[in-house]
Amino acid sequence: GCGVRLPHGDTDALVEAVCRLAARPEECERMGRSARRALVRHYSLSQVAARYYAAMQAAISDAAGQAQRPPRRRGNPVPVPRHHGHSGVADRQGEELI
């Protein structure tokens, strides 16, 4: 691995892990090399750029699909998730209709 897993918020586990790693510099070096390999393999500039490009293309495509839909008429009720004691219908501004 290229790191140490710890339970969230467990400061005792963190202190123990830091002390253990401080006593084992060869393990730190091995983890550092492993982390570098993972970084180069999964997060190269070309890979990150390709992911951003794909995300932007998807956003543009979604926006184009939204633009082709007819807009709702102002004042029409818009369904919202039902909650206990609520009507489940809201106006365009998001205010619940009772």
Buried (B, 14 or more C-beta within 10 A) or exposed (E): EEEBEEEEEEEEBEEEBEEEEEEEEEEEEEBEEEEEEEEEEEEEEEEEEEEEEEEEEEEEEEEEEEEEEEEEEEEEEEEBEEEEEEEEEBBEEEEEEE
